[in-house]
Amino acid sequence: MANCDETIAKLYEYLDRELSPAERREVEGHLALCPPCREHFRFEYNVLSLIGKRCRETAAPPELVARVRKMCERAPSDP
């Protein structure tokens, strides 16, 4: 079972769904048993949810979208 430091270190990867299934179960197991880490998780989850919601409400200016698309077209592609 992971300790608090290990769990907090993996929290963002957990929230971004970047952990392996085994790591995810380990974090979830710790969160189920540790109220302070669970509270930390809830706070971070709520912050990311709020940022995601606000970002969806605000569209990028069309000029910026066009510039980014041009830059992407000119960027070398990885092999």
mmCIF file of the N, C-alpha and C atoms, coordinates in Angstrom:
data_MODEL
# 
_entry.id   MODEL 
# 
loop_
_atom_site.group_PDB 
_atom_site.id 
_atom_site.type_symbol 
_atom_site.label_atom_id 
_atom_site.label_alt_id 
_atom_site.label_comp_id 
_atom_site.label_asym_id 
_atom_site.label_entity_id 
_atom_site.label_seq_id 
_atom_site.pdbx_PDB_ins_code 
_atom_site.Cartn_x 
_atom_site.Cartn_y 
_atom_site.Cartn_z 
_atom_site.occupancy 
_atom_site.B_iso_or_equiv 
_atom_site.pdbx_formal_charge 
_atom_site.auth_seq_id 
_atom_site.auth_comp_id 
_atom_site.auth_asym_id 
_atom_site.auth_atom_id 
_atom_site.pdbx_PDB_model_num 
ATOM 1   N N  . MET A 1 1  ? 0.852   -1.184 0.000   1.00 0.00 ? 1  MET A N  1 
ATOM 2   C CA . MET A 1 1  ? 0.000   0.000  0.000   1.00 0.00 ? 1  MET A CA 1 
ATOM 3   C C  . MET A 1 1  ? 0.892   1.240  0.000   1.00 0.00 ? 1  MET A C  1 
ATOM 4   N N  . ALA A 1 2  ? 0.545   2.199  -0.806  1.00 0.00 ? 2  ALA A N  1 
ATOM 5   C CA . ALA A 1 2  ? 1.313   3.436  -0.917  1.00 0.00 ? 2  ALA A CA 1 
ATOM 6   C C  . ALA A 1 2  ? 1.142   4.289  0.336   1.00 0.00 ? 2  ALA A C  1 
ATOM 7   N N  . ASN A 1 3  ? 2.164   5.088  0.647   1.00 0.00 ? 3  ASN A N  1 
ATOM 8   C CA . ASN A 1 3  ? 2.033   6.028  1.749   1.00 0.00 ? 3  ASN A CA 1 
ATOM 9   C C  . ASN A 1 3  ? 1.511   7.366  1.207   1.00 0.00 ? 3  ASN A C  1 
ATOM 10  N N  . CYS A 1 4  ? 1.328   8.329  2.097   1.00 0.00 ? 4  CYS A N  1 
ATOM 11  C CA . CYS A 1 4  ? 0.754   9.614  1.690   1.00 0.00 ? 4  CYS A CA 1 
ATOM 12  C C  . CYS A 1 4  ? 1.628   10.340 0.665   1.00 0.00 ? 4  CYS A C  1 
ATOM 13  N N  . ASP A 1 5  ? 2.936   10.375 0.889   1.00 0.00 ? 5  ASP A N  1 
ATOM 14  C CA . ASP A 1 5  ? 3.830   11.077 -0.046  1.00 0.00 ? 5  ASP A CA 1 
ATOM 15  C C  . ASP A 1 5  ? 3.767   10.461 -1.442  1.00 0.00 ? 5  ASP A C  1 
ATOM 16  N N  . GLU A 1 6  ? 3.783   9.138  -1.504  1.00 0.00 ? 6  GLU A N  1 
ATOM 17  C CA . GLU A 1 6  ? 3.720   8.455  -2.802  1.00 0.00 ? 6  GLU A CA 1 
ATOM 18  C C  . GLU A 1 6  ? 2.377   8.715  -3.491  1.00 0.00 ? 6  GLU A C  1 
ATOM 19  N N  . THR A 1 7  ? 1.320   8.713  -2.720  1.00 0.00 ? 7  THR A N  1 
ATOM 20  C CA . THR A 1 7  ? -0.014  8.944  -3.291  1.00 0.00 ? 7  THR A CA 1 
ATOM 21  C C  . THR A 1 7  ? -0.134  10.360 -3.829  1.00 0.00 ? 7  THR A C  1 
ATOM 22  N N  . ILE A 1 8  ? 0.281   11.343 -3.045  1.00 0.00 ? 8  ILE A N  1 
ATOM 23  C CA . ILE A 1 8  ? 0.197   12.739 -3.487  1.00 0.00 ? 8  ILE A CA 1 
ATOM 24  C C  . ILE A 1 8  ? 1.081   12.962 -4.708  1.00 0.00 ? 8  ILE A C  1 
ATOM 25  N N  . ALA A 1 9  ? 2.236   12.306 -4.758  1.00 0.00 ? 9  ALA A N  1 
ATOM 26  C CA . ALA A 1 9  ? 3.134   12.450 -5.908  1.00 0.00 ? 9  ALA A CA 1 
ATOM 27  C C  . ALA A 1 9  ? 2.490   11.934 -7.192  1.00 0.00 ? 9  ALA A C  1 
ATOM 28  N N  . LYS A 1 10 ? 1.587   10.974 -7.078  1.00 0.00 ? 10 LYS A N  1 
ATOM 29  C CA . LYS A 1 10 ? 0.936   10.392 -8.256  1.00 0.00 ? 10 LYS A CA 1 
ATOM 30  C C  . LYS A 1 10 ? -0.449  10.983 -8.525  1.00 0.00 ? 10 LYS A C  1 
ATOM 31  N N  . LEU A 1 11 ? -0.863  11.954 -7.727  1.00 0.00 ? 11 LEU A N  1 
ATOM 32  C CA . LEU A 1 11 ? -2.230  12.446 -7.809  1.00 0.00 ? 11 LEU A CA 1 
ATOM 33  C C  . LEU A 1 11 ? -2.573  13.050 -9.165  1.00 0.00 ? 11 LEU A C  1 
ATOM 34  N N  . TYR A 1 12 ? -1.696  13.879 -9.709  1.00 0.00 ? 12 TYR A N  1 
ATOM 35  C CA . TYR A 1 12 ? -2.003  14.512 -10.995 1.00 0.00 ? 12 TYR A CA 1 
ATOM 36  C C  . TYR A 1 12 ? -2.038  13.490 -12.120 1.00 0.00 ? 12 TYR A C  1 
ATOM 37  N N  . GLU A 1 13 ? -1.129  12.531 -12.076 1.00 0.00 ? 13 GLU A N  1 
ATOM 38  C CA . GLU A 1 13 ? -1.165  11.469 -13.087 1.00 0.00 ? 13 GLU A CA 1 
ATOM 39  C C  . GLU A 1 13 ? -2.453  10.658 -12.950 1.00 0.00 ? 13 GLU A C  1 
ATOM 40  N N  . TYR A 1 14 ? -2.886  10.451 -11.713 1.00 0.00 ? 14 TYR A N  1 
ATOM 41  C CA . TYR A 1 14 ? -4.143  9.745  -11.478 1.00 0.00 ? 14 TYR A CA 1 
ATOM 42  C C  . TYR A 1 14 ? -5.309  10.535 -12.067 1.00 0.00 ? 14 TYR A C  1 
ATOM 43  N N  . LEU A 1 15 ? -5.360  11.824 -11.765 1.00 0.00 ? 15 LEU A N  1 
ATOM 44  C CA . LEU A 1 15 ? -6.443  12.670 -12.269 1.00 0.00 ? 15 LEU A CA 1 
ATOM 45  C C  . LEU A 1 15 ? -6.429  12.756 -13.797 1.00 0.00 ? 15 LEU A C  1 
ATOM 46  N N  . ASP A 1 16 ? -5.248  12.689 -14.391 1.00 0.00 ? 16 ASP A N  1 
ATOM 47  C CA . ASP A 1 16 ? -5.120  12.757 -15.852 1.00 0.00 ? 16 ASP A CA 1 
ATOM 48  C C  . ASP A 1 16 ? -5.230  11.381 -16.503 1.00 0.00 ? 16 ASP A C  1 
ATOM 49  N N  . ARG A 1 17 ? -5.490  10.365 -15.703 1.00 0.00 ? 17 ARG A N  1 
ATOM 50  C CA . ARG A 1 17 ? -5.637  8.978  -16.181 1.00 0.00 ? 17 ARG A CA 1 
ATOM 51  C C  . ARG A 1 17 ? -4.389  8.488  -16.899 1.00 0.00 ? 17 ARG A C  1 
ATOM 52  N N  . GLU A 1 18 ? -3.229  8.783  -16.321 1.00 0.00 ? 18 GLU A N  1 
ATOM 53  C CA . GLU A 1 18 ? -1.959  8.400  -16.914 1.00 0.00 ? 18 GLU A CA 1 
ATOM 54  C C  . GLU A 1 18 ? -1.270  7.260  -16.170 1.00 0.00 ? 18 GLU A C  1 
ATOM 55  N N  . LEU A 1 19 ? -1.897  6.734  -15.133 1.00 0.00 ? 19 LEU A N  1 
ATOM 56  C CA . LEU A 1 19 ? -1.288  5.646  -14.363 1.00 0.00 ? 19 LEU A CA 1 
ATOM 57  C C  . LEU A 1 19 ? -1.666  4.293  -14.938 1.00 0.00 ? 19 LEU A C  1 
ATOM 58  N N  . SER A 1 20 ? -0.815  3.329  -14.689 1.00 0.00 ? 20 SER A N  1 
ATOM 59  C CA . SER A 1 20 ? -1.142  1.957  -15.071 1.00 0.00 ? 20 SER A CA 1 
ATOM 60  C C  . SER A 1 20 ? -2.302  1.479  -14.196 1.00 0.00 ? 20 SER A C  1 
ATOM 61  N N  . PRO A 1 21 ? -2.992  0.430  -14.602 1.00 0.00 ? 21 PRO A N  1 
ATOM 62  C CA . PRO A 1 21 ? -4.091  -0.080 -13.767 1.00 0.00 ? 21 PRO A CA 1 
ATOM 63  C C  . PRO A 1 21 ? -3.638  -0.426 -12.347 1.00 0.00 ? 21 PRO A C  1 
ATOM 64  N N  . ALA A 1 22 ? -2.454  -0.998 -12.193 1.00 0.00 ? 22 ALA A N  1 
ATOM 65  C CA . ALA A 1 22 ? -1.960  -1.355 -10.860 1.00 0.00 ? 22 ALA A CA 1 
ATOM 66  C C  . ALA A 1 22 ? -1.703  -0.103 -10.015 1.00 0.00 ? 22 ALA A C  1 
ATOM 67  N N  . GLU A 1 23 ? -1.094  0.920  -10.619 1.00 0.00 ? 23 GLU A N  1 
ATOM 68  C CA . GLU A 1 23 ? -0.841  2.169  -9.892  1.00 0.00 ? 23 GLU A CA 1 
ATOM 69  C C  . GLU A 1 23 ? -2.153  2.846  -9.525  1.00 0.00 ? 23 GLU A C  1 
ATOM 70  N N  . ARG A 1 24 ? -3.112  2.808  -10.431 1.00 0.00 ? 24 ARG A N  1 
ATOM 71  C CA . ARG A 1 24 ? -4.426  3.414  -10.175 1.00 0.00 ? 24 ARG A CA 1 
ATOM 72  C C  . ARG A 1 24 ? -5.094  2.739  -8.974  1.00 0.00 ? 24 ARG A C  1 
ATOM 73  N N  . ARG A 1 25 ? -5.044  1.407  -8.927  1.00 0.00 ? 25 ARG A N  1 
ATOM 74  C CA . ARG A 1 25 ? -5.641  0.677  -7.802  1.00 0.00 ? 25 ARG A CA 1 
ATOM 75  C C  . ARG A 1 25 ? -4.928  1.020  -6.492  1.00 0.00 ? 25 ARG A C  1 
ATOM 76  N N  . GLU A 1 26 ? -3.613  1.180  -6.568  1.00 0.00 ? 26 GLU A N  1 
ATOM 77  C CA . GLU A 1 26 ? -2.848  1.527  -5.368  1.00 0.00 ? 26 GLU A CA 1 
ATOM 78  C C  . GLU A 1 26 ? -3.261  2.897  -4.834  1.00 0.00 ? 26 GLU A C  1 
ATOM 79  N N  . VAL A 1 27 ? -3.375  3.874  -5.723  1.00 0.00 ? 27 VAL A N  1 
ATOM 80  C CA . VAL A 1 27 ? -3.799  5.215  -5.314  1.00 0.00 ? 27 VAL A CA 1 
ATOM 81  C C  . VAL A 1 27 ? -5.223  5.161  -4.764  1.00 0.00 ? 27 VAL A C  1 
ATOM 82  N N  . GLU A 1 28 ? -6.112  4.486  -5.462  1.00 0.00 ? 28 GLU A N  1 
ATOM 83  C CA . GLU A 1 28 ? -7.499  4.390  -5.006  1.00 0.00 ? 28 GLU A CA 1 
ATOM 84  C C  . GLU A 1 28 ? -7.589  3.700  -3.647  1.00 0.00 ? 28 GLU A C  1 
ATOM 85  N N  . GLY A 1 29 ? -6.771  2.670  -3.438  1.00 0.00 ? 29 GLY A N  1 
ATOM 86  C CA . GLY A 1 29 ? -6.762  1.989  -2.155  1.00 0.00 ? 29 GLY A CA 1 
ATOM 87  C C  . GLY A 1 29 ? -6.334  2.910  -1.031  1.00 0.00 ? 29 GLY A C  1 
ATOM 88  N N  . HIS A 1 30 ? -5.307  3.709  -1.289  1.00 0.00 ? 30 HIS A N  1 
ATOM 89  C CA . HIS A 1 30 ? -4.838  4.642  -0.265  1.00 0.00 ? 30 HIS A CA 1 
ATOM 90  C C  . HIS A 1 30 ? -5.897  5.718  -0.007  1.00 0.00 ? 30 HIS A C  1 
ATOM 91  N N  . LEU A 1 31 ? -6.474  6.266  -1.065  1.00 0.00 ? 31 LEU A N  1 
ATOM 92  C CA . LEU A 1 31 ? -7.492  7.306  -0.889  1.00 0.00 ? 31 LEU A CA 1 
ATOM 93  C C  . LEU A 1 31 ? -8.689  6.795  -0.091  1.00 0.00 ? 31 LEU A C  1 
ATOM 94  N N  . ALA A 1 32 ? -9.033  5.529  -0.272  1.00 0.00 ? 32 ALA A N  1 
ATOM 95  C CA . ALA A 1 32 ? -10.166 4.954  0.447   1.00 0.00 ? 32 ALA A CA 1 
ATOM 96  C C  . ALA A 1 32 ? -9.903  4.884  1.949   1.00 0.00 ? 32 ALA A C  1 
ATOM 97  N N  . LEU A 1 33 ? -8.632  4.797  2.340   1.00 0.00 ? 33 LEU A N  1 
ATOM 98  C CA . LEU A 1 33 ? -8.291  4.625  3.751   1.00 0.00 ? 33 LEU A CA 1 
ATOM 99  C C  . LEU A 1 33 ? -7.727  5.867  4.429   1.00 0.00 ? 33 LEU A C  1 
ATOM 100 N N  . CYS A 1 34 ? -7.455  6.916  3.669   1.00 0.00 ? 34 CYS A N  1 
ATOM 101 C CA . CYS A 1 34 ? -6.757  8.084  4.223   1.00 0.00 ? 34 CYS A CA 1 
ATOM 102 C C  . CYS A 1 34 ? -7.568  9.370  3.992   1.00 0.00 ? 34 CYS A C  1 
ATOM 103 N N  . PRO A 1 35 ? -8.301  9.819  5.002   1.00 0.00 ? 35 PRO A N  1 
ATOM 104 C CA . PRO A 1 35 ? -9.104  11.044 4.836   1.00 0.00 ? 35 PRO A CA 1 
ATOM 105 C C  . PRO A 1 35 ? -8.306  12.279 4.415   1.00 0.00 ? 35 PRO A C  1 
ATOM 106 N N  . PRO A 1 36 ? -7.104  12.552 4.959   1.00 0.00 ? 36 PRO A N  1 
ATOM 107 C CA . PRO A 1 36 ? -6.373  13.748 4.504   1.00 0.00 ? 36 PRO A CA 1 
ATOM 108 C C  . PRO A 1 36 ? -6.015  13.694 3.012   1.00 0.00 ? 36 PRO A C  1 
ATOM 109 N N  . CYS A 1 37 ? -5.580  12.537 2.537   1.00 0.00 ? 37 CYS A N  1 
ATOM 110 C CA . CYS A 1 37 ? -5.250  12.420 1.111   1.00 0.00 ? 37 CYS A CA 1 
ATOM 111 C C  . CYS A 1 37 ? -6.511  12.492 0.258   1.00 0.00 ? 37 CYS A C  1 
ATOM 112 N N  . ARG A 1 38 ? -7.589  11.920 0.748   1.00 0.00 ? 38 ARG A N  1 
ATOM 113 C CA . ARG A 1 38 ? -8.859  11.972 0.021   1.00 0.00 ? 38 ARG A CA 1 
ATOM 114 C C  . ARG A 1 38 ? -9.335  13.427 -0.096  1.00 0.00 ? 38 ARG A C  1 
ATOM 115 N N  . GLU A 1 39 ? -9.162  14.212 0.958   1.00 0.00 ? 39 GLU A N  1 
ATOM 116 C CA . GLU A 1 39 ? -9.534  15.628 0.918   1.00 0.00 ? 39 GLU A CA 1 
ATOM 117 C C  . GLU A 1 39 ? -8.652  16.388 -0.074  1.00 0.00 ? 39 GLU A C  1 
ATOM 118 N N  . HIS A 1 40 ? -7.363  16.072 -0.076  1.00 0.00 ? 40 HIS A N  1 
ATOM 119 C CA . HIS A 1 40 ? -6.438  16.689 -1.042  1.00 0.00 ? 40 HIS A CA 1 
ATOM 120 C C  . HIS A 1 40 ? -6.875  16.342 -2.466  1.00 0.00 ? 40 HIS A C  1 
ATOM 121 N N  . PHE A 1 41 ? -7.221  15.086 -2.700  1.00 0.00 ? 41 PHE A N  1 
ATOM 122 C CA . PHE A 1 41 ? -7.705  14.643 -4.010  1.00 0.00 ? 41 PHE A CA 1 
ATOM 123 C C  . PHE A 1 41 ? -8.958  15.427 -4.413  1.00 0.00 ? 41 PHE A C  1 
ATOM 124 N N  . ARG A 1 42 ? -9.915  15.533 -3.499  1.00 0.00 ? 42 ARG A N  1 
ATOM 125 C CA . ARG A 1 42 ? -11.167 16.252 -3.820  1.00 0.00 ? 42 ARG A CA 1 
ATOM 126 C C  . ARG A 1 42 ? -10.879 17.701 -4.204  1.00 0.00 ? 42 ARG A C  1 
ATOM 127 N N  . PHE A 1 43 ? -9.972  18.351 -3.471  1.00 0.00 ? 43 PHE A N  1 
ATOM 128 C CA . PHE A 1 43 ? -9.625  19.730 -3.778  1.00 0.00 ? 43 PHE A CA 1 
ATOM 129 C C  . PHE A 1 43 ? -9.044  19.833 -5.186  1.00 0.00 ? 43 PHE A C  1 
ATOM 130 N N  . GLU A 1 44 ? -8.053  19.004 -5.489  1.00 0.00 ? 44 GLU A N  1 
ATOM 131 C CA . GLU A 1 44 ? -7.415  19.045 -6.810  1.00 0.00 ? 44 GLU A CA 1 
ATOM 132 C C  . GLU A 1 44 ? -8.412  18.696 -7.914  1.00 0.00 ? 44 GLU A C  1 
ATOM 133 N N  . TYR A 1 45 ? -9.264  17.713 -7.664  1.00 0.00 ? 45 TYR A N  1 
ATOM 134 C CA . TYR A 1 45 ? -10.283 17.331 -8.643  1.00 0.00 ? 45 TYR A CA 1 
ATOM 135 C C  . TYR A 1 45 ? -11.218 18.505 -8.924  1.00 0.00 ? 45 TYR A C  1 
ATOM 136 N N  . ASN A 1 46 ? -11.649 19.191 -7.869  1.00 0.00 ? 46 ASN A N  1 
ATOM 137 C CA . ASN A 1 46 ? -12.555 20.333 -8.040  1.00 0.00 ? 46 ASN A CA 1 
ATOM 138 C C  . ASN A 1 46 ? -11.887 21.479 -8.785  1.00 0.00 ? 46 ASN A C  1 
ATOM 139 N N  . VAL A 1 47 ? -10.614 21.740 -8.505  1.00 0.00 ? 47 VAL A N  1 
ATOM 140 C CA . VAL A 1 47 ? -9.877  22.792 -9.221  1.00 0.00 ? 47 VAL A CA 1 
ATOM 141 C C  . VAL A 1 47 ? -9.799  22.454 -10.710 1.00 0.00 ? 47 VAL A C  1 
ATOM 142 N N  . LEU A 1 48 ? -9.394  21.219 -11.024 1.00 0.00 ? 48 LEU A N  1 
ATOM 143 C CA . LEU A 1 48 ? -9.297  20.825 -12.436 1.00 0.00 ? 48 LEU A CA 1 
ATOM 144 C C  . LEU A 1 48 ? -10.654 20.856 -13.128 1.00 0.00 ? 48 LEU A C  1 
ATOM 145 N N  . SER A 1 49 ? -11.696 20.466 -12.426 1.00 0.00 ? 49 SER A N  1 
ATOM 146 C CA . SER A 1 49 ? -13.049 20.511 -13.008 1.00 0.00 ? 49 SER A CA 1 
ATOM 147 C C  . SER A 1 49 ? -13.465 21.948 -13.307 1.00 0.00 ? 49 SER A C  1 
ATOM 148 N N  . LEU A 1 50 ? -13.187 22.843 -12.377 1.00 0.00 ? 50 LEU A N  1 
ATOM 149 C CA . LEU A 1 50 ? -13.535 24.248 -12.581 1.00 0.00 ? 50 LEU A CA 1 
ATOM 150 C C  . LEU A 1 50 ? -12.753 24.843 -13.749 1.00 0.00 ? 50 LEU A C  1 
ATOM 151 N N  . ILE A 1 51 ? -11.467 24.548 -13.824 1.00 0.00 ? 51 ILE A N  1 
ATOM 152 C CA . ILE A 1 51 ? -10.652 25.046 -14.943 1.00 0.00 ? 51 ILE A CA 1 
ATOM 153 C C  . ILE A 1 51 ? -11.198 24.503 -16.257 1.00 0.00 ? 51 ILE A C  1 
ATOM 154 N N  . GLY A 1 52 ? -11.493 23.215 -16.298 1.00 0.00 ? 52 GLY A N  1 
ATOM 155 C CA . GLY A 1 52 ? -12.042 22.622 -17.518 1.00 0.00 ? 52 GLY A CA 1 
ATOM 156 C C  . GLY A 1 52 ? -13.353 23.261 -17.931 1.00 0.00 ? 52 GLY A C  1 
ATOM 157 N N  . LYS A 1 53 ? -14.212 23.513 -16.962 1.00 0.00 ? 53 LYS A N  1 
ATOM 158 C CA . LYS A 1 53 ? -15.502 24.134 -17.264 1.00 0.00 ? 53 LYS A CA 1 
ATOM 159 C C  . LYS A 1 53 ? -15.306 25.553 -17.800 1.00 0.00 ? 53 LYS A C  1 
ATOM 160 N N  . ARG A 1 54 ? -14.459 26.312 -17.148 1.00 0.00 ? 54 ARG A N  1 
ATOM 161 C CA . ARG A 1 54 ? -14.227 27.701 -17.574 1.00 0.00 ? 54 ARG A CA 1 
ATOM 162 C C  . ARG A 1 54 ? -13.571 27.760 -18.950 1.00 0.00 ? 54 ARG A C  1 
ATOM 163 N N  . CYS A 1 55 ? -12.668 26.833 -19.221 1.00 0.00 ? 55 CYS A N  1 
ATOM 164 C CA . CYS A 1 55 ? -11.996 26.822 -20.523 1.00 0.00 ? 55 CYS A CA 1 
ATOM 165 C C  . CYS A 1 55 ? -12.973 26.494 -21.647 1.00 0.00 ? 55 CYS A C  1 
ATOM 166 N N  . ARG A 1 56 ? -13.949 25.656 -21.371 1.00 0.00 ? 56 ARG A N  1 
ATOM 167 C CA . ARG A 1 56 ? -14.946 25.333 -22.404 1.00 0.00 ? 56 ARG A CA 1 
ATOM 168 C C  . ARG A 1 56 ? -15.878 26.509 -22.670 1.00 0.00 ? 56 ARG A C  1 
ATOM 169 N N  . GLU A 1 57 ? -16.041 27.377 -21.672 1.00 0.00 ? 57 GLU A N  1 
ATOM 170 C CA . GLU A 1 57 ? -16.931 28.524 -21.825 1.00 0.00 ? 57 GLU A CA 1 
ATOM 171 C C  . GLU A 1 57 ? -16.295 29.657 -22.625 1.00 0.00 ? 57 GLU A C  1 
ATOM 172 N N  . THR A 1 58 ? -14.971 29.658 -22.725 1.00 0.00 ? 58 THR A N  1 
ATOM 173 C CA . THR A 1 58 ? -14.261 30.742 -23.395 1.00 0.00 ? 58 THR A CA 1 
ATOM 174 C C  . THR A 1 58 ? -13.586 30.194 -24.643 1.00 0.00 ? 58 THR A C  1 
ATOM 175 N N  . ALA A 1 59 ? -13.930 30.752 -25.782 1.00 0.00 ? 59 ALA A N  1 
ATOM 176 C CA . ALA A 1 59 ? -13.338 30.321 -27.048 1.00 0.00 ? 59 ALA A CA 1 
ATOM 177 C C  . ALA A 1 59 ? -12.114 31.180 -27.362 1.00 0.00 ? 59 ALA A C  1 
ATOM 178 N N  . ALA A 1 60 ? -11.152 30.571 -28.008 1.00 0.00 ? 60 ALA A N  1 
ATOM 179 C CA . ALA A 1 60 ? -9.976  31.309 -28.452 1.00 0.00 ? 60 ALA A CA 1 
ATOM 180 C C  . ALA A 1 60 ? -10.378 32.226 -29.603 1.00 0.00 ? 60 ALA A C  1 
ATOM 181 N N  . PRO A 1 61 ? -9.765  33.401 -29.697 1.00 0.00 ? 61 PRO A N  1 
ATOM 182 C CA . PRO A 1 61 ? -10.071 34.309 -30.809 1.00 0.00 ? 61 PRO A CA 1 
ATOM 183 C C  . PRO A 1 61 ? -9.728  33.631 -32.141 1.00 0.00 ? 61 PRO A C  1 
ATOM 184 N N  . PRO A 1 62 ? -10.526 33.872 -33.183 1.00 0.00 ? 62 PRO A N  1 
ATOM 185 C CA . PRO A 1 62 ? -10.282 33.239 -34.484 1.00 0.00 ? 62 PRO A CA 1 
ATOM 186 C C  . PRO A 1 62 ? -8.875  33.489 -35.026 1.00 0.00 ? 62 PRO A C  1 
ATOM 187 N N  . GLU A 1 63 ? -8.315  34.680 -34.760 1.00 0.00 ? 63 GLU A N  1 
ATOM 188 C CA . GLU A 1 63 ? -6.963  34.980 -35.235 1.00 0.00 ? 63 GLU A CA 1 
ATOM 189 C C  . GLU A 1 63 ? -5.940  34.051 -34.590 1.00 0.00 ? 63 GLU A C  1 
ATOM 190 N N  . LEU A 1 64 ? -6.116  33.775 -33.311 1.00 0.00 ? 64 LEU A N  1 
ATOM 191 C CA . LEU A 1 64 ? -5.198  32.880 -32.616 1.00 0.00 ? 64 LEU A CA 1 
ATOM 192 C C  . LEU A 1 64 ? -5.323  31.458 -33.160 1.00 0.00 ? 64 LEU A C  1 
ATOM 193 N N  . VAL A 1 65 ? -6.525  31.012 -33.386 1.00 0.00 ? 65 VAL A N  1 
ATOM 194 C CA . VAL A 1 65 ? -6.752  29.671 -33.935 1.00 0.00 ? 65 VAL A CA 1 
ATOM 195 C C  . VAL A 1 65 ? -6.066  29.547 -35.291 1.00 0.00 ? 65 VAL A C  1 
ATOM 196 N N  . ALA A 1 66 ? -6.204  30.561 -36.136 1.00 0.00 ? 66 ALA A N  1 
ATOM 197 C CA . ALA A 1 66 ? -5.583  30.532 -37.459 1.00 0.00 ? 66 ALA A CA 1 
ATOM 198 C C  . ALA A 1 66 ? -4.060  30.489 -37.351 1.00 0.00 ? 66 ALA A C  1 
ATOM 199 N N  . ARG A 1 67 ? -3.484  31.275 -36.434 1.00 0.00 ? 67 ARG A N  1 
ATOM 200 C CA . ARG A 1 67 ? -2.025  31.286 -36.267 1.00 0.00 ? 67 ARG A CA 1 
ATOM 201 C C  . ARG A 1 67 ? -1.511  29.938 -35.784 1.00 0.00 ? 67 ARG A C  1 
ATOM 202 N N  . VAL A 1 68 ? -2.222  29.335 -34.846 1.00 0.00 ? 68 VAL A N  1 
ATOM 203 C CA . VAL A 1 68 ? -1.797  28.038 -34.324 1.00 0.00 ? 68 VAL A CA 1 
ATOM 204 C C  . VAL A 1 68 ? -1.877  26.978 -35.416 1.00 0.00 ? 68 VAL A C  1 
ATOM 205 N N  . ARG A 1 69 ? -2.945  27.010 -36.200 1.00 0.00 ? 69 ARG A N  1 
ATOM 206 C CA . ARG A 1 69 ? -3.070  26.045 -37.303 1.00 0.00 ? 69 ARG A CA 1 
ATOM 207 C C  . ARG A 1 69 ? -1.923  26.190 -38.300 1.00 0.00 ? 69 ARG A C  1 
ATOM 208 N N  . LYS A 1 70 ? -1.560  27.427 -38.634 1.00 0.00 ? 70 LYS A N  1 
ATOM 209 C CA . LYS A 1 70 ? -0.443  27.650 -39.558 1.00 0.00 ? 70 LYS A CA 1 
ATOM 210 C C  . LYS A 1 70 ? 0.857   27.116 -38.984 1.00 0.00 ? 70 LYS A C  1 
ATOM 211 N N  . MET A 1 71 ? 1.072   27.347 -37.698 1.00 0.00 ? 71 MET A N  1 
ATOM 212 C CA . MET A 1 71 ? 2.290   26.866 -37.057 1.00 0.00 ? 71 MET A CA 1 
ATOM 213 C C  . MET A 1 71 ? 2.334   25.341 -37.071 1.00 0.00 ? 71 MET A C  1 
ATOM 214 N N  . CYS A 1 72 ? 1.201   24.714 -36.852 1.00 0.00 ? 72 CYS A N  1 
ATOM 215 C CA . CYS A 1 72 ? 1.136   23.247 -36.853 1.00 0.00 ? 72 CYS A CA 1 
ATOM 216 C C  . CYS A 1 72 ? 1.407   22.690 -38.260 1.00 0.00 ? 72 CYS A C  1 
ATOM 217 N N  . GLU A 1 73 ? 0.928   23.373 -39.265 1.00 0.00 ? 73 GLU A N  1 
ATOM 218 C CA . GLU A 1 73 ? 1.153   22.931 -40.644 1.00 0.00 ? 73 GLU A CA 1 
ATOM 219 C C  . GLU A 1 73 ? 2.627   23.025 -41.022 1.00 0.00 ? 73 GLU A C  1 
ATOM 220 N N  . ARG A 1 74 ? 3.322   24.030 -40.484 1.00 0.00 ? 74 ARG A N  1 
ATOM 221 C CA . ARG A 1 74 ? 4.721   24.237 -40.807 1.00 0.00 ? 74 ARG A CA 1 
ATOM 222 C C  . ARG A 1 74 ? 5.670   23.405 -39.946 1.00 0.00 ? 74 ARG A C  1 
ATOM 223 N N  . ALA A 1 75 ? 5.192   22.917 -38.834 1.00 0.00 ? 75 ALA A N  1 
ATOM 224 C CA . ALA A 1 75 ? 6.047   22.160 -37.919 1.00 0.00 ? 75 ALA A CA 1 
ATOM 225 C C  . ALA A 1 75 ? 6.418   20.822 -38.526 1.00 0.00 ? 75 ALA A C  1 
ATOM 226 N N  . PRO A 1 76 ? 7.678   20.429 -38.365 1.00 0.00 ? 76 PRO A N  1 
ATOM 227 C CA . PRO A 1 76 ? 8.094   19.116 -38.905 1.00 0.00 ? 76 PRO A CA 1 
ATOM 228 C C  . PRO A 1 76 ? 7.350   18.018 -38.135 1.00 0.00 ? 76 PRO A C  1 
ATOM 229 N N  . SER A 1 77 ? 6.943   17.004 -38.856 1.00 0.00 ? 77 SER A N  1 
ATOM 230 C CA . SER A 1 77 ? 6.248   15.890 -38.209 1.00 0.00 ? 77 SER A CA 1 
ATOM 231 C C  . SER A 1 77 ? 7.263   14.879 -37.714 1.00 0.00 ? 77 SER A C  1 
ATOM 232 N N  . ASP A 1 78 ? 6.931   14.237 -36.596 1.00 0.00 ? 78 ASP A N  1 
ATOM 233 C CA . ASP A 1 78 ? 7.819   13.188 -36.055 1.00 0.00 ? 78 ASP A CA 1 
ATOM 234 C C  . ASP A 1 78 ? 7.682   11.937 -36.900 1.00 0.00 ? 78 ASP A C  1 
ATOM 235 N N  . PRO A 1 79 ? 8.822   11.231 -37.091 1.00 0.00 ? 79 PRO A N  1 
ATOM 236 C CA . PRO A 1 79 ? 8.782   9.989  -37.894 1.00 0.00 ? 79 PRO A CA 1 
ATOM 237 C C  . PRO A 1 79 ? 8.050   8.881  -37.166 1.00 0.00 ? 79 PRO A C  1 
# 
